[in-house]
Amino acid sequence: MSTTLYDKIWNDHLVDQQDDGTALLFVDRHLVHEVTSPQAFEGLRNSNRKVRHPNLTLAVADHNVPTTDRTKGIADAESKIQVDTLESNCKEFGVQLFGMDDKRQGIVHIIGPEQGFTQPGTVIVCGDSHTATHGAFGSLAFGIGTSEVEHVLATQTLVQKKAKNFRINVNGQLPLGVTSKDVILQIIGKIGTAGGTGSVIEYAGDLIRSLSVEQRMTICNMTIEGGARAGLIAPDEKIFNYLKGKPMSPKGDNWEKALNYWNTLQTDADASFDQELSLNAGEILPMITWGTSPQDVITIDDKVPNPQSESDEDKKNSIERALKYMGLKPDMAAKDIKIDKVFIGSCTNGRIEDLREAAKILKDKKISSHVNAMVVPGSGLVKEQAEQEGLDKIFVNSGFEWREPGCSMCLAMNADKLKPEERCASTSNRNFEGRQGRGGRTHLVSPGMAAAAAISGSLDDVRKYQN
Amino acid sequence: MQKFNTLKSVPAYLPIVNIDTDMIIPKQFLKTIKRTGLGKNLFFEMRYDDQGKEISDFILNQNPYNGSKILIAGKNFGCGSSREHAPWALLDFGITCVISSSYADIFYSNCFKNGILPIILEEEKIKELSEYANRKEEISVDLNHEKIVYGNNEIKFDVDPFKKKCLLEGLDDIALSLKKSDKIENFETNLKNQKPWIFND
């Protein structure tokens, strides 16, 4: 029978299939961070259980870590307890941890690929919804809750039900200045934040195949914002080349064996999908979010919506609520939205290519005098690479702050946050109420668009700054 | 895990769609290393003003809704972050049943791990039930018979049989999975042969 890539990975990981449709799925790779793991380790301790495969588990602190000078440790007492707890749990249960002073430390979804821990055809989980990122490698990767983290630690398996197959085809070429961030924002705008609920999305089409590995990660990363737990892309030479020689990638004979298997990871030509959507890449423009849900997208040439032109009562109410929270007027032009802050970073856009994209726009320019801007590299290795290329100097010369790696203002669990009514152009993934700080207002954009906004002081069109 | 069987309460109605887990429990409360104590911070930003005082027109600050065990809400409830702190906060507040027309997958699954029953109903039925919330009348939820009783009416709902059994009996699903240790070991043995790179052997 013809099967999809998702079907193949699913079938390859079935430990047990119950009659009621519930299955026990083997987990090849488990990523752990400090926020969603303490209660799971505590659960193990209380039940006298061990971590079944510490060598399939990798831990890092990312959500709570300061992005300023770390030599003095963590000032916030609660954050410190959480990071220290992760450290002691990893020691007790024999799990490998990248500590705060390790240059490999960074956002969990950036370090997995960087180390070659993320591999095609694997099932990868983490107590974090943006685990979908790893689907860019042709793995089945999804976020889980803390009880499930405990379940995976104890059994290396997870109780799951099969999801539906949803394929999104993107064909054609992206216009200059338009990036994979704009593609995924466009997709979420089309399907809505619940559009993918109950499905695994496979991204296909010649545009997707033409994207670099890192650009693919940006697309898969925000799959959860469209409601689907996992998004994946069939692996190809780009993925294999990326992984070759990475510290945790297969070596020697195993590399050849792995490669043989990875080459089989494709959806069959005649496989059927429960749902399909096609987009023309040539029609996608630089996007921004105007509201408090990632589905609230418009192009930079558009205007903010007017609730009066909405007939559906629920939608009308939610537009009104979002406009009020965001402090915006109906029908105002996107380019008239003045910003106070710019954040470049996160598991969505904190990789080296993202920093290059922003730096290209910022080179020899200054950011607007009223804008506060910062770059938070996704990992110590991204930071090191950027510094080797001199990107840090471009950012600093333009007026950006150059920080230490972590999740930072994507969710504002550390000291980096918006004040009430502060407005931010952010390369992160969620513009929920209060996400970047109570009362803070977030506009999601690509790294190039964030750089353009920093220069102009308002949301602006990155195409203006293309050479 | 606490068992779930039947429940009777005046429901609280929160007519907002796409309530995300950041709204249910904001990040500043994720720094805890415990599962308990989050109830007072449930819906923190809607519930308290900048001075930390209760906002009186927020539903869960009003009597009798401050004691509601059932929450009725708009569609796509629990979207966004995977934080299990969201169901922990609901549970700690005393809410053990949520009724909506749809849920985000991770939140939905997290509920069952914590003795919370998330019920899916059509929008129309939700509107009907919300009238009971507005009138401060009790409704009853009966998981075993998969029905909600309100006034002289009842509505049937569907729940996955395995999840239902776990809720009714308060089962620890790690213990259940560990009963399949032989199967897990077999799988691992095959895996080591077929994909030796997974274990880095």
Interface residues (C-beta under 8 A of the other chain):
Chain A: V15 D16 Q18 D20 G21 T22 L24 F26 D28 V35 T36 P38 Q39 E42 G43 S47 R49 H53 N55 L56 H63 N64 D76 E78 S79 I81 Q82 T85 Q119 T122 G127 D128 S129 G143 I144 G145 T146 S147 E148 E150 H151 A154 T155 Q156 T157 V159 K161 T193 A194 T197 G198 I224 E225 G227 R229 M248 P250 N254 W255 K257 A258 Y261 S293 D314 N317 S318 R321 L411 A412 M413 P420 R430 F432 E433 G434 R435 R438
Chain B: P15 I16 V17 N18 D20 D22 M23 P26 K27 Q28 L30 K31 T32 I33 K34 R35 E45 D50 G74 K75 N76 C79 G80 S81 S82 R83 E84 P87 S102 Y103 A104 D105 I106 S109 N110 K113 N114 D160 P161 F162 D173 I174 S177 L178 K180 K183 I184 F187 E188 L191 K195 P196 W197 I198 F199 N200
